[in-house]
Amino acid sequence: MIVRWLLAPVAVILLVSVALAVPRFFVERYDGPVSAHFDGKRFHNVPRSHDVDKSLFQVMRWLTTREPGPWTQRKDVFFYTPPARVSENLRVTFVNHSTVLLQVDGLNILTDPIWSERASPVGFAGPRRFREPGIRFDNLPPIDVVLISHNHYDHLDMQTIRRLAQEHDPLFVVPLGNHRYLAENGIDRVSEVDWWDELAVDGAVIHAVPAQHWSRRTAYDTNLALWAGYVVETSVGPVYFAGDTGMGPHFEAIRSRLGEPRLALLPIGAYLPRWFMSTQHIDPTEAVSAHALLGARQSMAIHFGTFMLGDDGQNQPATELGLALRAVDVPRNAFWIPGHGESRLFTAQDERLTRLVTR
């Protein structure tokens, strides 16, 4: 009961802050052709029955009645310092949350980077960080490409984006309708992509792929921008980054069109309560199903243990993932649960799949 009363005013502050962030008449709409997932005004999931839209009443019901599991400030971070470039093999470093550094074929790619203390439109409230990033920002190698899956504050962190643009000048790859958020901050080195678009970058090929999710940064821009995952073709094999997603037919479609991933980065956290989260976030059991549907040679867990975004406890996603793997007799090393700041080297030939690199 105490937790509910403490969270209620924070919920109200956040909702008011988001509502006031941009007046309705200043909201810019994406102007593009109607498609299977765009009705001319707003984007939606395919099928439409999988849409995630929640009413203000549902949001307030969850925020004022939630009973989250335990979270504590953690110090178990590797603080890995990556090499400047990796020309052979694939090196993957889990920074934490959905931020992953991919180093392959001489290219450095970051997914959904967030180094801020809070995932929020305001600095005084909102989900705060329970673990420091596993790579210190000043220790990043030169970043060539940044993949943004959607515009929620824990995935499109403008403070981090601005710093990356200033110090690294990477290419930002964003789903349709998200360019404007970066342009408003003076960032124009942006490629905006639709589902199934293909983008060639410095010899690499990046595919934007469907996800089941939604978008919003203010009270007035719900689903005015698209959400997506990505598949990066590498010399080691395809790497799939799911972003945020619920269960849907897109996993099988990705496998059918782009092949089985060498590595799949799959979210496992922020899945409780299921009545609120199931359409937008897969749970650990569903992550194992996604691993199988994709035919992934190996998967890696992301989106857990850093920001308290759902009612699952800090360690609960990893624990439940282990149980889910055991229930279907999938080897534990086929679905890696990384330490924060942990790095692994993947090769095309290594049948053991991975080799641990922590320093």
N, C-alpha and C positions, 0 to 999 in steps of 0.2 A: 504493500500500500504506500509506503514512504517513497519507493522508487517511482510509482505512478505520479504522485503529487510533485516530485522533483522534476520529472520529465515534462509534465504538462506545460508549465510556463516556458520551458525551452522550446517546446513544439510550437507554441503560439508565436514566440519571438521569431523563429525561423520562417514560419508561414507568412507572417507579416513582412519580414525582410524581403522574402522572395517576391511577394505580391507588389511591394513598392519599388522593386529594383528597376523595372522598366515600365513606364506608362503604356497602356494598351495601344494608343494611337502611334507609338513609335516602333511597334513590333514589325519587323520586316519578314515577309513571307517568301518562301522559296517559289520561284517562278519557273516552272518546267512542265513537260508533257505529263499527262495522266498515264499511270502505269498500274501494274498489278498490285503495287504497294503504295501508290500515291493517287489520291482522288482529285487532285488539282488544288487542294488547300492543305491537307494534312497527310502525313505518312501513317501507315498502319501495317500490322503484321499479316502474314499469309499463312493460314487462312485468317479471315477477319475475326472468327470466333476466338482466336488466341490473343486478341487485343488486351492490353494491360491496364487501360484507363481506370483510375480509381477516383471516386468522388471525394470532395473535401470531407464529408462525413466519415467515409471509410478511413481516410488518412488520420483524422483526429481520433477516431475510435482506436486505431492501432497505437498511435503515439501516447494516448492517455491511459491505455490499459495494458501496455506491454510489460512483460516480466522477463527481461533478458537474463541469460546465463552469466556466469562470472567472467569479468575481464580485469586484468591487472597490467600495470606498466611493466614491460618485459625488457630485459637486457640481452637476450640470447640472439644477437645479431653478429654475423661474420665480419661486416665492413670490408668486403672484398674490393681489391683494386684491380680492375681488369687491364689486360694489355691494350695497346693502342689499336691494333688491328689483328684479325685472325684470317689468314689466307687459306688455310686448309681446315677441314672439319667444321664443326658448329659448336661454339661456346655459348651457353645459355646461363645467365645470372638472374636469380630472383631478387629484385630490389625489395619489394614486397607489395602487398595488395595486388593490383593488376599491372604493375610496372615491372617489365622484364627487359633485360638487355640481350639482344640477339647479335652475335658477332660471327659473320660467315662471309666467305668470298670477298674479304677485304671491306665489307660494309658493316656499319654499326647502326642498329635499329633499336629504338625504344618504343615500347607499347604503353599507352595511357599513363604518361609520367606524372607523378605527384610527389613532390618533396615538401609540400606545405604541412604545417602543424595540424590544420583542420581541413576537412572536406566540406566546404561551406561557402556561401556567398558573403559571409561576414566573419571577421576575425575573432569575435567574442563569444560565439556559440556555434553549435553544430558538432558533428562527429570529430573527435580529436584522435590523434595518432597514439597508439599504444606501443608501437615499436618504431625505432628510427629506421630510415631507409638503409638498406643493406649495402649500398654504394654511396659514399658521400658525394654530394654534387660536384665538388671541386676535383674529385678523382675520376669523373666520367672521361672516357675516351672521346675523341671527336665524334659527335653524333651526326649521322648523315640523313636519317629518315626517322620521323616520329609518326607512329600509327595511332590515331584517335578513334575509338570505337563509337562513342556517343558523347552527349554534352552534359551528363550528370557531373556534379562537382568533384566526385572522387575519381573521375576519368578524364575530364577536361578541366584541369587546374590551371587557371590563367596565370597565376603567379609563377608557376614552374614554366609554363609555355613562354612567357615573356623572357624569362632568364635564358632558356634554351635558344630562343631566337637571337638574343643579344650576344651570347657567348659562343654559340655553335652554328647558327644560321642553317639549320637542317630544312629539309623539305617536310612539311606537315601534310599528311594524308588524312582527309576527313570525309565522312559520309555527306551526301547531299544536304544543303541547307546549313552546314556548320561553318562554312568559310567566313560568314559575316561576324561570328564571334571573335575570330582571330583578326579580321580586318579592322574591327572596332579598336583593337589594341595595336594597330600599326603593323600587323604581320601579313604580308602578301605572298610569301613563298609557300603557297598552299595548292594542293591538288584535291579537288572535290570529286568524289566517286560515288557511283551508284552500285547496287548489288550486281555482281558478275562483271563489273568493269575490270579491265586489265591495265596495269600501269608499269611501264619499264623504267627502272631507276638504276643507273650506273651498272648495267648488265644484269640486274636482278629483275624478276617479274613479280609484281604484287597484285593479287586478286582481292577485290572486295567481295565479301560473301554475306548471305543473309544471316540475321540473328532474330530472335524473338524477344523484343524489349520495348522501350518507349523513350521519349526524350522530353526534357523540360529544364529550363534554368530560371524562369519566372512564372508567375501565375498566368501569363498571357501567351506563352509560346509552346504549349503542350503539343508535341508531335509535329511541330513545324520544321524539324530537322530529322534526318534519317539516323538510324543506328546500324551497325554492321560488325562483322568479324573480318578477318583477313587470312589469306593463305599466301605465304611467301615461298616461291620456288627457290631452292638452294641446291648446291652441288651435292649435299648430303641427302636431299629429299625435301618434300613439302613440309613447311611448318605452319600449323594452323593456330591462330589466336582468336578465341571465341568472343572476347570482350565480355559483356553481360548478356545472358540469354536464358530463357526458359526452354523447356522441351518443345520440339517441333519437328516438322519434316525436313528442316534445312540440313541436319546432320547427314542424312542419307543423300540429299541432293549434292552436298559438297563432295562427298566421297565419289558419287557417280560422275560428276563433272571434272573434278580436279585430282582424283586419285586418293589413295590412302595416305594419311600424313605420316611422315617419319616421326614427328613430334606434335602433339596437340596440347595447347595451353588451355585448360578447362577450369572455370570457376567452380568453387565448392562451398562458398560461404554466403552469409546473409540470406538464408533460406527459410527462416522461421519468423512469424507463424505462417504455415502453409496457405491458410485462407487468403493471406495478403500477398505472399511472395511467390507462390507457385508458378504464376504465369510469366514472371519476369526473371527469376533466378532458379536454376536447377539446384537440387539438393545433392548430397554426396552419392546417394544411390543412383540418381539420374545421371550424374557425371560418369559413373561406371557404364551406364547404358549408352551414353554418348560416345565414350571411348570405343565400345563395341560397334556401334552404328557407323562410326567413322572408319573402323578398321585400323585405328592408330597403332603403329608399332610400339609407341610409348606415349604416355600422357604425363602432364605435369600439372599439379594443383596450383591455382592462383585465387585471388580474391578471398583471402581469409587471414585472420589473425592480426590485422593492423588497425582497422576502423570498425567500431561497433555499429553496424548498419542494420542488422536484424536482431532477432531475439536469441539466436544460437550463441552459446558461450564461445569464448576465445579459442579453446581447444576442441570444441565439439565437432566442427567440420572434419578435421583430420582424423579424429577418433571414429566418426561415423563412416568416413571413407574407407578406413582400414577394415571395418566390419563388413561394409558392402563388397569389398574386394574378396574377402574371405567367403562370403555367402555364395558367390558365383565362381569360386575357385580361380580367380585371376591372380597371378603372382604379384606380390606387393611391389616388386621392382618394375612392373609394367606400368604402374601409375605412381610417379614420383611425388612425394610430399616434401617440398624443398624447405630447408632452413632459410631464414631471412638473411640474404647476402650470400647464400650458397650458389656455387657455380659448377656446372658439369660440361664435360666435353663429349660431343656426339660424333661418331664417325659412320660412314656409310657401310663399312665392313664389320664393325664390332658387333658380334652376335650377343655380347653381354649388354649391349645397348648403351651403357653409359660408363663414364669414369669420373669419380668424384674429384673436384678441384676446389679446395677451400682456401688456399692461400696462393 
